Amino acid sequence: MFFKNLFYFYEKYKNLKFKIKKEENILSFKDIEHLVYFLLRENPVDKDFLYFRLDSKINHILMDEFQDTSTAQWEIFEPLVDEIASGVGRAENRSFFYVGDIKQAIYRFRGGRKELFSEVAKRYRANELEVEKLKVNYRSAKNIVDFVNSKFNLEEEAHRDEKGYVEVDEIKEDAFEGVYEKIKFLNENGVKDKDIAVLVYTNDDILALSEFLEDKGKRVVTAKKAKVISQPSAKAIISLMKYLNDNTQKIEKLNFLSLIGKKYSDEVIKIDKDRPIKMIKKIIDKYDLTDEASLKLLYHSSKYDTLEDFVSEIDNYKDELPYKEFDGITVITIHKSKGLEFDNVIVLDRLSKENSDRSNILFYYENAKLKDIKLKIANREYIDDEYKRIKNVESRLTLEDKKNVEYVAFTRAKNSLIILKKNEKSAFVTELNKEVRGEVIPSNDEKDQNEIKPLRINLKNYGKQELKVDEEEYKPNDYEAIFFGNALHYSFECSDIEAVNNIYGDFCDIDEVEKLYKKSKPQLEDGKKEIPFIYKKQLGRIDLLIEKKDGYVIIDYKSTKPKDENGYLNQVRHYMEVVEKLTGKKAKGYLFYVDEQEFREVDKNGK
């Protein structure tokens, strides 16, 4: 009766919620997932046709963080993967590739099923699906790798030669004072605050610890402070947009003028109402507000059609700038740290009591599919063996979840890992005893020639080179040239000006892009486009690689010809070296300047 009533009211709730969402014209990511699942799995009329249309356009599927994939998400893709695995159909050389780490499966509460990782591998093993285990850790110093191996029964090899530092210590009295002492210890050994991250369990811990450290005179970086909308340039733009939407909001005008360093006045600010992206572009240009935050805000604003929509929704914009951009100690939750890395990590034990599981239903999965649900009743396990078995499975999975959270926390560290553990009632399930290994590696401001650095301006990037060569780079206020260059690269890659316009039409002159593309296309031979590679730990991407009988031809296209070509020449020489080393064949290199329609052959000897 309980489940009958539950499903009855759930169906009512679901239909009412969808009705409201439809009226408001708003869908969450989860809503979209559910609708796609219905269309492709439960819709008897159109599902075969829809899958046929999708299958006709998709040659390759790559799924990252697969350990956090839900059963519903997998079932959406399953028929497409079946077609690829069958080897029968419209095209050869199609592929399915997934990657993940079940030790980092920490989102079971969101529906993630780590069991899918092995179940999918078993299913397609007969179709020659290969499983490769990555045994080398490229992030952490040797002592950290050895420590993690010992605690999680692993056999990873450390790629780095540095030993690094590991310490497990007990919290004496005041946990925050203990954190501060470890920060001082790292400082005394040459580590800068910007290279330290403290990982905590809850958002409340972030607030309390941040306040404590700031009282001690430390600068702290949190997710809130790293938000794009919290940066001065973005805050100024948002305040002005709010004022332009409603000129009675004088406080927003005051905020804007204060943030750009001007005194308040009755002077009229003239920015005509238009699409938000066009208004923000004018504001950036007029008040010289170009930086990473304003450009991310500009890009984000393309999703809004009206100023009213932008103003009503922008405070919910959650994108962040990289924590490394800020000069201060990072304080972040363990869950938020997943996917990130920090030079020196302090992991703090859970300070508050863990919330008890108040759900009254047990879900039981078998082979990653929901098999049974049980109503929780006190002491039911004493009379119901099946309930007891399912409850024991849930207890085991809960313990694994906690262990995975600890694994994620410990593996964020590159140089130093310090764990502060409560003497009693510790939340850590991993056995941890007091110990010290190795020595602290001081902060190093010199650029590591082997380190892969991200682009400073995190725009959607289609073909922009990421090599660390002394290339003449665009200044931040050349953002239109950056968009123009990216649009031109993408046009060569996809040969679809409409697609280019959809992405870059609001940011640059697409008509000019189309004109240069059509003018240049006949001069470029067919070959493999946008070839990514990793060579000596450096990322690179070759615009066009043409295979000849006697070797390869590399063409690197540039939208404009600079006064000093040395950076571009060195870049192509590097590509030539990479191709020759990786293929064993000779390679010729050319620069193609689109604006002047000029090819320049590159001498690999630098003459």
C-alpha positions, 0 to 999 in steps of 0.5 A: 500500500505504501508504494502504491500511494507513493507512486500515485502521488509521485506521478501527480507531482511529476506531471504538475512539475512538468506543467509548471516548467512548461509554462515557465519555459525552463528545464533543468539538466535533469529534466532534459535527461528525463525527456531524452530518456522518454523520447529514446527509450519509452516512446514507441512511436518515434524512438526507432526513427530518432535513433536512426537519425542519431546513428546516421550522424555519430561515428565516435562516442567518448564518455568521461568520468564514466564511474559517475554515469547513471543507469538512465544516462547509459541506457540513452546511449546504449543502442548507439553503442550497440550499433558501433559494436556490431560493426555493421552499418553505414561507416567503418572505423567507428568507435566507443571509448570510455574512461573513468576511475571507480575509486573516484565514484562519489556521486552515488547519491545522484544516481551514479552507478560505478558497476556500469564500468565493469558491466559495459566492459563485459558486455562488449568484450566479445566485440573486441573492446579492450580494457586498459589500466593506467598504472602510472601517476603523473600528478603526485610526488613519490611519497604521496603515491606510495602513501595512497598505494598503502592505504588503498591497496594499489600498485601505481607507479610514480612518474615524478622523481621528487619525493614530496611530503606526507604527514598524518597528524591528530587534531589537538584541541582547536581544529582550525588552529591546527590547520593554521599551524600546518599552513605556517609550517608549509610557509616556513618551508618555502610554500606560498599561500597560493599553492595551498588548498585546505579540503573540508567536508561541508560548506559550513566548514568553508565559511568558518575556516575562511573567517578564522584564517582571514582573522589571522591575516590570511587571504582565502579563496573560496568557490564563491570568491572564484565565481565569475560574477564576483570579479570586479569587471563582471560585477561592474557590467552586471550592475550597469545592466541592472541599472539600464534595465531599470534606471530607478535602481540608482544603487546599481549605477553607484556600484558600477561607477565605484567598481570602475573607479569613478565618482557618482554623477547624474551623467547619463550612461548611453548604452542602447537596449539590445541583445545582452551580448551586444550591450556587454560588448559595448560596455567592455569596449567603452569602459576598457573592462576586458579580462578573463571574467568579463569575457566569460560573462560575454560568452555566457550572455549569448544564451539570453535574448532580452535584457530582462532575461539576463538581469533576472537570471544572471545571479544564478550564473555559477561558473568559476575562474581557476583557483590559481588565478587568485593569490590566497589559500584555497578552501574547498569541499572534497566533492568540489575538489574532484577533478582539480589538483593543488601543489600542497593539500591539507585534508581536515577531518569532518568537524560536525556530525554526519547527517543520518540517512533519513530516507525510508526506502532501500534501492537494490541494484543488480548488474547496474540495473534497479532490481528491487526496492524495500521499505525501511522498517526497524528490526525488519532484518531479523525476520526478512532475510532478503531485506537483511541482505539488501541492507548489508549491501547498502551498508557496504556501498556506503562504506565504499562511498566514504572511502572513495571520498577520502581517495579523491581528497588524498589524490588532489595533492601534487607535492605535499599531503597533510591529513588532520585527523580527530583523535576520537569519532573521526570520519575517516574510514581509512586506517590512519596513524601518525606519520611523516614522510619526506620533505616539503618541496618549496614553491617555484615561480619559474615556469616549468617547461614540461608543465601543461598550462591551460589557456589564460582565456578559457573560451570555447576553443576550436583549433587554437594552439596550446604550445608554449613557444614564444609566439606573438600572442593576442593581448587581452583587449584583442578579444575580437581577434581571438574570436575571429581566429577561432571562428576561422579555424573552426570553419576550416575544421567543419566546413559549415559556415552556419555552424560557425555562425551559431557559435561565433556570430555574436562575437565577430564578423562572420561575413568576413570569416566566410569570405576568407574561408571560401577564398582559402579553401581551394588552396588547401589540400584535403587531409586530416584536420585538427590533429591533437598530440602530446609530445614530451608532456606538451599538448599540441594541435596541428591544423592540417596534416597531409600524407604524401608518398615521401612523408607528411606536409604540415599546414598551420593557418593564421588569420593575420601575418604578424610583424615578427614571425619567429613565434609562428615559425618555431611553432611549425618547426616543433610540429615538424619535429613531432611528426618526424619522431612519431611517424619516422617519416620526413615532414615539411611545414608551411604557414598559411596567412589567410589575410594575405593568401600567402604560403611560407615554407618553414625551414626546420633548421631555422634558416 
